[in-house]
Amino acid sequence: MTDIFPAPSLPVSSSSVPIQPRGFRRITAPLFGDRFAILGLFVLIFLGINAVTRTLLMIHSASQVTWGAVDVGVIYGMGLLFDGVAAAYFILPAVIYFTLIPRSLFRHPVHRIVVYGLFFVGVYILCYGGVAEWLFWDEFGTRFNFIAVDYLVYTTEVIGNIMESYAVFPILALLVIPSGLISLVCVRHWGFTAALNASKGFKERALSGFMLLMIPVVCFFGVTSASVHISENAFNRELSRNGLYELFAAFRNNDLDYATHYAGRDATEMLNRLRALVKSEASVFVSQDPTNITRRVVNPGEEKRWNVMFVTIESMSAEYMGIFGNPSGLTPNLDKMAREGLFFDNFYATGTRSVRGLEALTLSTVPTAGRSIVKRPGNEGMFSLGYLFQERGYDTKWIYGGYGYFDNMNNYYGHNGFSVVDRTDMAPEEKSFANVWGVCDGDLFNRALKEADASYAAGEPFMNYLFTTSNHRPYTYPGGKIDIPSKTGRAGGVKYTDYAIGAFMKAARKRPWFDTTLFVFVADHCGSSAGRMSLPLRKYEIPLIVYAPSKVIAKRIGTLSSQIDVAPTLMALLNWNYPSKFLGKNILTMAPSEERAFVGTYQKLGYLKGNRLTVLLPQGGVESFVYDRVTKTQESVPVDAEELADAIAYYQSAALLYKTGRTRRISEE
């Protein structure tokens, strides 16, 4: 095999190279006699820093990691592989540069300083990446993934969130110390200087450069983290990966085509199976065409023209609430309404991002692989909850305390049946407190009251859709409202949001429209999604409360359901007859045999039936687990053929219907 690092053909000045033992120099000369040896040294640093990062993350999540000798060995072994692959990608620009730059320029004293500077910058980026991974892991329990990709698009909010949450400038300054020390040790090594004085001609450099460039090319086609299943423990799998590699992999796979990446069956067979799954006693299909899922839904009783105040709460996990057993007293107002209204206590979020919840709640559809429909181009004119209310003469508003360009929310809601009210529409006197994510929840609710009052004064029923922001890092809110200081963590965010909801409801009770208004409170997703399993179900449990003391009889409902079922249930509470393309069902009349829920990430698509979870994975993989809701544990089990067929019917058919435009509002088909 050709030696990529042969000895230099020109002698190195003794004045510039520290004296080394003759034997040592004879052994290392072939390694350090080529300019590419600088990149080899950088790769060693890359591997070392990532090994340290992996170790610290493992210690941080010690209680969640499977610690067998083989398990730990696999983590480090696979980790070394992916670190190496990431390093090959990382140094690719430098390989090209080192190949093309002429010998005379490469050996110039000024260029030497440039190399020193770039080497330091590279090491600093690696140290910065280690710290960034620690913070991301602390928040999400994973290496960089699709969340990081989504956030990179919205630099204002993300940078603002980081600046408000952490001591950024001191951290950046402190990183100069380890970066400088590592760089100083490397550049002072005699081999580094020897590499700077290497004298290879272009043909020799081109051969070395070509061989180095082939490494990332081979890795691109031959290595993928999605196909490596080293453990049933999701933490072990995450630790074996490389954050930088996962970041770019998530960017590349952010829009996954179901037909290309997932287990599939005959399209017509799956569409007919989906029709059987979504049909109910209250609905009749308008066509025999399997690609047309439109049904005519008939809800008995007189149609209600009640107002609706639909509140989606940021990151409100079920585990934070007292009615679910939390003893901390963080949610007295939500707990009270849960006891006095319709309380759904076996209810699941469809995803781990806000746009997943918003997608399911407004479109009543299962999670899509890759990006949420909220963020996809061409998502205007969908069959949505907003249009159903708008077509009945309701004043429909999307009210958000932040800047609605984030996650494409304003565009999505503005083209799917709602008029938009966000932070830019609020006067200075309406903003008593704000952070990078938006005005505090108290200000948001005050604006919602104002909008409701205006609709009522105009004689129009209203459907206001609110989305809160205070229960989000950096967890800042007005002082003097609760007994937990601002910016001290999640508990304060939860308690302040609950406080704001309590103040909102107290003010709403004094309004003339209160007795004819349904209040719907539902979380967008849980506060965290990390767990030992690929889809940890306990991290998807959220509350759903429908509160209207003069209209709705208090009841606790244990039917297994998820966010896609909220819209049909709301229509049933209003006794509306309507054409439907929703995939969800009315929870209140769902038979035990019909109970199911949907959970997922941007890659993993889950179907929960009873206590069995079937998960569809990219590259056609399938997993299955049994879930104990009491102990909140999951165990791997063989895949059930019927449940797998149902899962494919939902996800494959939903993707096909969206792709072919069959999920648009009926007037726009």
Buried (B, 14 or more C-beta within 10 A) or exposed (E): EEEBBBBBEEEBEEEEBEEBEEEEBEEBBBBBBBBBBBBBBBBEBBBEBBBEBBBBBBEBBEEBBBEEEEBBEBBBEBBBBBBBBBBBBBBBEBBEBBBEBEBEEBBBEEBBEEBBEBBBEBBBBBBBBBBBBBBBBEBBBBBBBBBBBBBEEBEEBBEBBBEBBBEEEEBEEEBEEBBBEBBEEBBEBBBBBBBBBBBBEEEBBEBBBEBBBEBBEEBEEEBBBBEBEBBBBBBBBBBBBBBBBBBBBBBEBBEBEBEEBBBBBEBEBBBBBBBEBBBBEBBEBBEEEBBBBBBEBEBEEEEBEBBBBBBBBBBBBBBBBBBBEBEEEBBBBBBBBBEBBBBBBBBBBBBBBBBBBBBBBBBBBBBBBBBBBBBBEEBEBBBBBBBBBBEBEBBBBBBBBBBBBBBBBBBBBBBBBBBBBBBEEBEEEBBEBBBBBBBBBBBBBBBBBBBBBEBBEEEEBBBBBBBBBBBBBBBBBBEEBBEBEBBEEBBBBBBBBBBBBBBBBEBBEEBEBBEBBBBBBBBBBBBBBBBBBBBBBBBBBBBBBBBBBEBBEEEEBEBBBBBBBBBBBBBBBBBBEBBBBBBBBBBBBBEEEBBBBBBBBBBBBBBBBBBBBBBBBBEEBBBBBEBEEEEBBBEEBEEBEEBBBBBBBBBBBBBBBBEEEBBBBEEEE
